[in-house]
Amino acid sequence: MNKQKLQLPLQTSSLFVGFMVWVIISSLMPYIREDILLTNNEVALVTAVPVILGSLLRIPLGYWTNRYGSRIIFLVSFIFLIFPVFFISTASSMIDLVIGGLLLGLAGALFSIGVTSLPKYYPKERQGFVNGIYGTGNLGTAITAFAAPALANSIGWENTVRLFLVPLLLFIILNLLFGDRIEKKVKSPLGQQIKSVYRNQKLWFLSLFYFITFGSFVAFTVYLPNFLVVNFGLTSLDAGLRTAGFITLATLIRPFGGWLGDKYNPLIILMFVFIGFSFSGVLLSFSPNIALYTVGCLTIAACAGVGNGIVFKLVPYYFTKEAGIVNGIVSATGGFGGFFPPIVLAIVFNLTGHYAIGFMSLAMFSLSSFVVVVWMYYLEKLNIETSIFDNVAQGMMVTNKGGVIVKVNQAFTRVTGYSSDESVGKTPSIIKSGKHGDQFYEDMWKSIREKGYWQGQIWNKRKNNENYVQLLTISEVKDEAGEISHYIGSFNDITDSK
């Protein structure tokens, strides 16, 4: 049996179980409150606490996955999770819930394992879709949000929590038997990997994007069950079903987001994602009725799903060798994005009596991210143009309209011997051979003025004073007003053909 082919379904289903466990407390909160007296602020804290460890551990889990392989990390994680799940089933106070919830956060950190491991098995042009498929493991939260309240009605919330020990034990066995023992591993030290990426602004941009896309997914997942009951008077079962619908949409659309990122420019897709977030934040801030609130939530679900898929298409695209640590940092930031909003919303409601400021903050953060994505898009286009200029085989020299050199490429340096630092700020006379008279240059510039270009053979001089023959083309570059702004010369060394 080829275990490598099993890794996508095995790791996706392992994430599914991890996320089922991760949201036990928030899904059962209406039932837990019947036995344990909690204020609204304490509910916000208890439901947000599992996100803390789930966020912090994503960084080392991504690194450890690269170092030891996904099989070992999933095994150890599932064995560890047995303790907090059983402990929560015996909880009798808020402190018990906080302690159990904090340790339960490891389940949310499992996400870093697959997004680090699975790209090793697939080419870059498929990694967005593959990571999107893996991200469907988020459906585990939907199953818990849907099934846990129904089970709690029948057997009580304590026994419902204990049932989650069964899938944990099952996946300990499955990962032990079918995990890939020969997964490619990266041995470089953690500190070295962090130093290699922390100054890269793309890391922090991707972290900001995931803070919003995944953070909103987590925040709505943990907050909706109680929020819908308190604010719209829904039953716990109805609130659970609606939360499950939110989770299902966000999760199922995630592979589509990854596919879009593979097929089209992912930055353009992200622009539409953050426009959608901004619209939804404004809509929700006006405290609409349940119908409009549903529209806003489902729009956020769709944008979160597509955005999550896009972000983890971009991580291996920008960071090939450091994917483990970058996946950890980005996904940890997304986890924190799910921790703060429930607490902020609770504080805002206590101070103002409504949630408008909290939801409007989502709109403002999203709009800011939209601006950043637009900037990244145009910067990437500029970088592509610069890369083409620098790496084209022909020598290239750009001057302003006054004839002062402003840019040269690598081929120019290779042919002439003059580096960029030695050329920029000078005039093309530094390579003038002296073999041509004034009439030659007058005819050249006359052609440029009349036709917009000149092409011909010309003798020039290298830095070592060796003369050589160029086949040179000089062209005008005009600005939007139609005025000449620059001249660009492109040439080939044809000395050997003479």
C-alpha positions as CSV (number, residue, x, y, z in Angstrom):
1,M,0.0,0.0,0.0
2,N,1.3,3.4,-1.0
3,K,1.0,5.4,2.3
4,Q,1.9,8.7,0.5
5,K,-1.4,8.5,-1.4
6,L,-3.2,8.1,1.9
7,Q,-1.8,11.3,3.5
8,L,-4.4,13.7,2.1
9,P,-7.5,11.8,3.3
10,L,-5.7,10.7,6.6
11,Q,-4.5,14.1,7.5
12,T,-7.8,15.8,6.5
13,S,-9.8,13.4,8.6
14,S,-7.4,13.8,11.5
15,L,-7.9,17.6,11.3
16,F,-11.7,16.9,11.2
17,V,-11.5,15.0,14.5
18,G,-9.2,17.7,16.0
19,F,-11.7,20.5,15.1
20,M,-14.6,18.4,16.4
21,V,-12.9,18.3,19.8
22,W,-11.8,22.0,19.6
23,V,-15.3,23.5,19.8
24,I,-16.8,21.2,22.4
25,I,-17.2,23.9,25.0
26,S,-18.7,26.6,22.8
27,S,-21.1,24.1,21.2
28,L,-22.4,22.9,24.5
29,M,-22.3,26.3,26.3
30,P,-26.1,26.7,26.6
31,Y,-26.3,23.3,28.4
32,I,-23.2,23.9,30.5
33,R,-24.7,27.2,31.8
34,E,-27.6,25.2,33.2
35,D,-25.2,23.5,35.6
36,I,-22.4,26.0,36.0
37,L,-23.3,29.7,36.7
38,L,-21.5,31.9,34.3
39,T,-21.8,35.6,33.5
40,N,-21.8,36.8,29.8
41,N,-18.2,38.0,30.2
42,E,-17.2,34.6,31.7
43,V,-18.9,32.8,28.8
44,A,-16.9,35.0,26.3
45,L,-13.7,34.1,28.2
46,V,-14.4,30.4,28.4
47,T,-15.4,30.0,24.8
48,A,-12.4,32.0,23.6
49,V,-9.8,30.3,25.8
50,P,-9.3,27.2,23.6
51,V,-8.1,29.5,20.9
52,I,-5.2,30.7,23.0
53,L,-3.2,27.5,23.1
54,G,-4.6,26.5,19.7
55,S,-2.9,29.7,18.3
56,L,0.4,29.6,20.2
57,L,1.1,26.0,19.5
58,R,0.6,26.4,15.7
59,I,4.1,27.8,15.4
60,P,6.0,24.9,17.1
61,L,3.7,22.3,15.5
62,G,4.5,23.6,12.1
63,Y,8.2,23.5,12.9
64,W,8.0,20.1,14.5
65,T,6.0,18.7,11.6
66,N,8.9,19.7,9.3
67,R,11.4,18.2,11.7
68,Y,9.7,14.9,12.8
69,G,6.9,14.3,10.2
70,S,3.1,14.5,10.5
71,R,2.7,11.0,11.8
72,I,4.5,11.6,15.1
73,I,2.9,15.0,15.7
74,F,-0.7,13.8,15.1
75,L,0.0,10.7,17.4
76,V,1.3,12.7,20.3
77,S,-1.4,15.4,19.9
78,F,-4.3,12.9,20.0
79,I,-2.8,11.1,23.0
80,F,-2.5,14.4,24.9
81,L,-6.0,15.5,24.0
82,I,-7.5,12.5,25.9
83,F,-6.8,14.3,29.2
84,P,-8.6,17.7,28.6
85,V,-11.6,16.0,27.0
86,F,-12.2,13.8,30.0
87,F,-11.4,16.6,32.4
88,I,-14.0,18.9,30.9
89,S,-16.6,16.2,31.2
90,T,-16.1,16.4,35.0
91,A,-16.0,20.2,35.2
92,S,-18.0,21.9,38.0
93,S,-16.7,25.5,37.9
94,M,-15.5,28.2,35.5
95,I,-11.9,27.5,36.5
96,D,-12.3,23.9,35.4
97,L,-13.7,25.0,32.1
98,V,-10.8,27.5,31.6
99,I,-8.1,24.9,32.4
100,G,-9.7,22.2,30.3
101,G,-10.4,24.7,27.5
102,L,-6.8,26.0,27.5
103,L,-5.4,22.4,27.1
104,L,-8.1,21.7,24.5
105,G,-6.6,24.4,22.4
106,L,-4.0,21.9,21.1
107,A,-6.8,20.5,18.9
108,G,-7.0,23.8,17.0
109,A,-3.2,23.8,16.6
110,L,-3.4,20.6,14.5
111,F,-4.1,22.7,11.5
112,S,-0.4,23.5,11.1
113,I,0.5,19.9,10.7
114,G,-1.2,19.3,7.3
115,V,-0.5,22.6,5.7
116,T,3.1,22.0,6.4
117,S,3.2,18.3,5.5
118,L,0.9,17.9,2.4
119,P,2.6,20.4,0.0
120,K,5.6,18.1,0.1
121,Y,3.6,15.5,-1.9
122,Y,2.2,17.9,-4.6
123,P,3.5,20.3,-7.2
124,K,3.0,24.1,-6.6
125,E,0.2,24.4,-9.2
126,R,-1.9,22.1,-7.1
127,Q,-1.0,23.1,-3.6
128,G,-3.8,25.7,-3.3
129,F,-6.4,23.1,-4.0
130,V,-4.8,20.5,-1.8
131,N,-4.5,22.8,1.2
132,G,-8.2,23.7,0.5
133,I,-9.2,20.1,0.6
134,Y,-7.3,19.7,3.9
135,G,-9.0,22.8,5.2
136,T,-12.4,21.0,4.9
137,G,-11.3,19.4,8.1
138,N,-13.0,22.5,9.6
139,L,-16.2,20.6,9.1
140,G,-15.4,18.9,12.3
141,T,-16.6,22.1,14.1
142,A,-19.9,21.9,12.1
143,I,-20.5,18.3,13.2
144,T,-19.9,19.2,16.8
145,A,-22.1,22.4,16.6
146,F,-24.9,20.3,15.0
147,A,-24.6,17.0,16.9
148,A,-23.5,18.0,20.3
149,P,-26.6,19.9,21.3
150,A,-28.8,17.0,20.0
151,L,-26.8,14.5,22.0
152,A,-26.8,16.7,25.1
153,N,-30.6,16.8,25.0
154,S,-30.6,13.0,25.2
155,I,-27.6,12.0,27.4
156,G,-26.5,15.2,29.1
157,W,-23.6,17.4,28.2
158,E,-21.1,15.5,30.4
159,N,-21.6,12.2,28.6
160,T,-21.6,14.0,25.2
161,V,-18.1,15.3,25.9
162,R,-17.0,11.8,26.9
163,L,-18.1,10.4,23.5
164,F,-15.4,12.5,21.8
165,L,-12.8,10.1,23.4
166,V,-13.9,7.5,20.8
167,P,-12.7,9.3,17.6
168,L,-9.5,10.4,19.4
169,L,-8.6,6.8,20.2
170,L,-9.6,5.7,16.7
171,F,-7.2,8.2,15.0
172,I,-4.4,7.4,17.3
173,I,-4.6,3.9,15.8
174,L,-5.0,5.1,12.2
175,N,-2.1,7.5,12.4
176,L,0.1,4.8,14.0
177,L,-0.7,2.3,11.2
178,F,-1.0,4.6,8.1
179,G,1.0,7.7,8.8
180,D,4.0,8.2,6.5
181,R,7.2,7.1,8.3
182,I,9.4,8.4,5.4
183,E,8.0,11.8,5.0
184,K,10.6,14.4,3.9
185,K,11.9,16.3,6.9
186,V,13.7,19.6,7.4
187,K,16.3,19.7,10.1
188,S,17.3,23.4,10.2
189,P,17.0,25.0,13.8
190,L,13.9,26.9,14.7
191,G,15.8,30.1,15.5
192,Q,17.5,30.0,12.1
193,Q,14.1,29.6,10.3
194,I,12.5,32.5,12.3
195,K,15.5,34.8,11.5
196,S,15.2,34.0,7.8
197,V,11.5,35.1,7.6
198,Y,10.6,37.6,10.3
199,R,11.9,40.6,8.3
200,N,9.9,39.6,5.2
201,Q,6.9,41.9,5.0
202,K,4.9,39.3,3.1
203,L,4.9,37.1,6.2
204,W,3.1,39.8,8.2
205,F,0.7,40.7,5.4
206,L,-0.4,37.1,5.1
207,S,-0.7,37.0,8.9
208,L,-3.0,40.0,8.8
209,F,-5.1,38.5,6.0
210,Y,-5.5,35.2,7.9
211,F,-6.2,37.1,11.2
212,I,-9.3,38.4,9.4
213,T,-10.3,35.4,7.3
214,F,-9.7,32.5,9.8
215,G,-10.2,34.7,12.8
216,S,-13.7,35.6,11.7
217,F,-14.4,31.9,11.0
218,V,-13.3,30.9,14.5
219,A,-14.9,33.9,16.2
220,F,-18.3,33.3,14.7
221,T,-18.1,29.6,15.3
222,V,-17.5,29.9,19.0
223,Y,-19.8,32.9,19.5
224,L,-22.9,32.2,17.4
225,P,-24.4,29.4,19.5
226,N,-24.8,31.5,22.6
227,F,-25.3,34.8,20.7
228,L,-28.2,33.5,18.7
229,V,-29.9,32.2,21.8
230,V,-29.5,35.4,23.8
231,N,-30.1,38.0,21.1
232,F,-32.7,36.4,18.8
233,G,-34.4,34.0,21.3
234,L,-33.6,30.9,19.3
235,T,-33.5,27.5,20.9
236,S,-30.1,25.9,21.5
237,L,-30.8,23.3,18.8
238,D,-31.8,25.9,16.3
239,A,-28.7,28.0,17.1
240,G,-26.6,24.9,16.7
241,L,-28.0,24.2,13.3
242,R,-27.5,27.7,12.1
243,T,-23.9,27.7,13.4
244,A,-23.4,24.4,11.6
245,G,-24.6,26.0,8.4
246,F,-22.2,28.8,8.8
247,I,-19.3,26.4,9.4
248,T,-20.3,24.1,6.5
249,L,-20.4,27.0,4.0
250,A,-17.1,28.4,5.1
251,T,-15.5,25.0,5.0
252,L,-16.9,23.6,1.8
253,I,-16.0,26.7,-0.2
254,R,-12.4,26.7,1.0
255,P,-11.1,24.2,-1.7
256,F,-12.9,26.4,-4.2
257,G,-10.8,29.3,-2.9
258,G,-7.6,27.3,-3.2
259,W,-8.7,26.3,-6.8
260,L,-9.3,30.0,-7.6
261,G,-5.8,30.8,-6.3
262,D,-4.3,28.1,-8.5
263,K,-6.1,29.2,-11.6
264,Y,-6.2,33.0,-11.3
265,N,-4.1,35.7,-9.6
266,P,-4.8,35.0,-5.9
267,L,-4.3,38.7,-5.0
268,I,-7.2,39.7,-7.2
269,I,-9.4,37.1,-5.5
270,L,-8.4,38.5,-2.1
271,M,-9.5,42.0,-3.1
272,F,-13.1,40.7,-3.6
273,V,-12.8,38.7,-0.3
274,F,-12.1,41.8,1.7
275,I,-14.7,43.9,-0.1
276,G,-17.2,41.2,1.0
277,F,-16.0,41.3,4.6
278,S,-16.3,45.1,4.6
279,F,-19.9,45.0,3.3
280,S,-20.8,42.3,5.9
281,G,-19.2,44.2,8.8
282,V,-21.2,47.3,8.0
283,L,-24.5,45.3,7.6
284,L,-24.1,43.5,10.9
285,S,-23.1,46.7,12.7
286,F,-26.7,48.0,12.3
287,S,-28.1,45.2,14.4
288,P,-30.4,43.9,11.7
289,N,-33.2,41.4,12.1
290,I,-32.5,37.7,11.9
291,A,-32.9,37.6,8.1
292,L,-30.4,40.4,7.4
293,Y,-28.1,39.0,10.1
294,T,-28.2,35.6,8.3
295,V,-27.2,37.4,5.0
296,G,-24.3,39.1,6.7
297,C,-23.1,35.9,8.4
298,L,-23.3,33.8,5.3
299,T,-21.4,36.4,3.3
300,I,-18.7,36.3,6.0
301,A,-18.7,32.5,5.8
302,A,-18.2,32.6,2.0
303,C,-15.5,35.2,2.2
304,A,-13.7,33.4,5.1
305,G,-13.7,30.1,3.2
306,V,-12.3,31.6,0.0
307,G,-9.9,33.8,1.9
308,N,-8.5,30.9,4.0
309,G,-7.9,28.8,0.8
310,I,-6.1,31.7,-0.9
311,V,-3.8,32.5,2.0
312,F,-2.5,29.0,2.2
313,K,-2.0,29.0,-1.5
314,L,0.3,32.0,-1.1
315,V,2.4,30.6,1.8
316,P,4.2,27.9,-0.1
317,Y,4.3,30.2,-3.1
318,Y,6.3,32.9,-1.3
319,F,8.1,30.6,1.3
320,T,9.2,27.3,-0.1
321,K,12.0,26.3,2.3
322,E,10.5,27.9,5.4
323,A,6.9,26.7,4.8
324,G,6.7,25.0,8.3
325,I,7.5,28.0,10.4
326,V,5.6,30.4,8.2
327,N,2.5,28.2,8.2
328,G,2.8,28.1,12.0
329,I,3.1,31.9,12.4
330,V,0.3,32.7,9.9
331,S,-2.1,30.1,11.3
332,A,-1.3,31.2,14.9
333,T,-2.2,34.8,13.9
334,G,-5.4,33.5,12.5
335,G,-6.2,31.7,15.7
336,F,-5.7,34.9,17.7
337,G,-8.0,36.5,15.3
338,G,-10.6,34.1,16.7
339,F,-9.7,34.8,20.3
340,F,-10.1,38.5,20.6
341,P,-13.4,39.3,18.7
342,P,-15.7,37.4,21.1
343,I,-14.2,39.2,24.1
344,V,-14.2,42.6,22.3
345,L,-17.9,42.0,21.3
346,A,-18.8,41.2,24.9
347,I,-17.1,44.3,26.3
348,V,-18.6,46.5,23.6
349,F,-22.1,45.2,24.3
350,N,-21.6,45.8,28.1
351,L,-20.5,49.4,27.5
352,T,-22.9,50.4,24.7
353,G,-25.8,47.9,24.7
354,H,-25.1,46.8,21.1
355,Y,-22.5,45.3,18.9
356,A,-22.1,48.0,16.2
357,I,-18.6,49.1,17.1
358,G,-17.3,45.5,17.1
359,F,-18.7,44.7,13.7
360,M,-17.7,48.0,12.3
361,S,-14.1,47.2,13.4
362,L,-14.3,44.1,11.2
363,A,-15.3,46.3,8.3
364,M,-12.4,48.7,8.9
365,F,-9.8,46.0,9.3
366,S,-11.1,44.4,6.1
367,L,-10.9,47.6,4.2
368,S,-7.4,48.2,5.4
369,S,-6.5,44.7,4.2
370,F,-8.0,45.5,0.8
371,V,-5.7,48.4,0.5
372,V,-2.7,46.3,1.4
373,V,-3.7,43.6,-1.2
374,V,-4.0,46.3,-3.9
375,W,-0.5,47.5,-3.0
376,M,0.9,44.0,-3.1
377,Y,-0.7,43.4,-6.5
378,Y,0.9,46.4,-8.1
379,L,4.2,45.8,-6.3
380,E,4.3,42.2,-7.7
381,K,3.6,43.5,-11.2
382,L,6.5,45.9,-10.8
383,N,8.7,43.2,-9.4
384,I,7.9,41.0,-12.4
385,E,8.7,43.8,-14.8
386,T,12.0,44.5,-12.9
387,S,12.8,40.8,-12.9
388,I,12.3,40.6,-16.7
389,F,14.5,43.7,-17.2
390,D,17.2,42.3,-15.0
391,N,17.3,38.8,-16.5
392,V,16.7,39.4,-20.2
393,A,19.6,38.2,-22.3
394,Q,20.0,41.6,-24.1
395,G,22.0,44.4,-22.5
396,M,19.6,47.1,-21.3
397,M,20.3,50.7,-20.4
398,V,17.6,53.3,-19.4
399,T,18.4,57.1,-19.4
400,N,16.2,60.0,-18.5
401,K,15.4,62.5,-21.2
402,G,18.6,64.4,-20.3
403,G,20.7,61.4,-21.1
404,V,21.6,60.4,-17.5
405,I,21.6,56.7,-16.9
406,V,19.0,55.6,-14.3
407,K,19.0,51.8,-14.7
408,V,21.1,49.0,-16.3
409,N,20.6,45.3,-16.2
410,Q,22.8,42.3,-15.5
411,A,23.5,41.7,-19.2
412,F,24.8,45.3,-19.5
413,T,27.2,44.7,-16.7
414,R,28.3,41.4,-18.3
415,V,29.1,43.0,-21.7
416,T,30.5,46.3,-20.6
417,G,32.1,45.4,-17.2
418,Y,30.3,48.4,-15.5
419,S,28.2,47.6,-12.5
420,S,24.9,49.4,-11.8
421,D,26.6,51.5,-9.1
422,E,29.3,52.5,-11.6
423,S,26.8,53.4,-14.3
424,V,23.8,55.0,-12.7
425,G,24.1,58.8,-12.6
426,K,26.6,58.8,-15.5
427,T,26.0,59.3,-19.2
428,P,26.4,56.7,-22.0
429,S,29.7,58.4,-22.8
430,I,31.4,56.1,-20.3
431,I,31.2,53.4,-23.0
432,K,31.9,55.6,-26.0
433,S,34.7,54.2,-28.2
434,G,35.6,57.3,-30.1
435,K,35.4,55.4,-33.4
436,H,32.4,57.4,-34.6
437,G,32.3,61.1,-35.6
438,D,29.8,63.7,-34.6
439,Q,27.7,63.2,-37.8
440,F,27.1,59.6,-36.8
441,Y,25.5,60.7,-33.5
442,E,23.6,63.5,-35.1
443,D,22.0,61.1,-37.7
444,M,21.2,58.7,-34.8
445,W,19.3,61.4,-32.8
446,K,17.6,62.7,-35.9
447,S,16.1,59.2,-36.5
448,I,15.0,59.0,-32.9
449,R,13.2,62.4,-33.1
450,E,11.5,61.5,-36.4
451,K,10.8,57.8,-36.0
452,G,10.9,57.3,-32.2
453,Y,13.8,54.9,-32.4
454,W,17.2,54.1,-34.0
455,Q,18.7,50.8,-34.8
456,G,22.1,49.9,-36.1
457,Q,25.6,48.8,-35.3
458,I,27.9,50.8,-33.1
459,W,31.4,50.5,-31.7
460,N,31.6,50.9,-27.9
461,K,34.2,50.4,-25.2
462,R,34.2,48.1,-22.2
463,K,35.5,49.0,-18.8
464,N,38.9,47.3,-19.6
465,N,39.2,49.7,-22.7
466,E,38.5,46.8,-25.1
467,N,36.4,48.0,-28.1
468,Y,33.4,45.8,-29.2
469,V,30.5,46.0,-31.7
470,Q,26.9,46.3,-30.6
471,L,23.7,45.8,-32.5
472,L,21.9,48.6,-30.7
473,T,18.3,49.8,-30.6
474,I,17.4,53.1,-28.9
475,S,13.7,53.8,-28.3
476,E,11.7,56.7,-26.8
477,V,9.6,56.1,-23.8
478,K,6.7,58.5,-23.4
479,D,4.5,59.3,-20.3
480,E,0.7,59.5,-20.2
481,A,0.8,63.1,-21.5
482,G,2.7,61.9,-24.6
483,E,6.0,63.6,-23.5
484,I,9.3,61.9,-23.7
485,S,10.3,60.8,-20.2
486,H,13.1,58.2,-20.9
487,Y,15.2,56.5,-23.5
488,I,15.9,52.8,-23.4
489,G,18.7,51.1,-25.3
490,S,18.9,47.4,-25.8
491,F,21.9,45.7,-27.5
492,N,23.7,42.5,-28.3
493,D,27.4,42.0,-28.5
494,I,28.1,40.9,-32.1
495,T,31.9,41.3,-32.0
496,D,32.5,37.6,-32.6
497,S,30.4,37.7,-35.8
498,K,32.6,40.4,-37.3
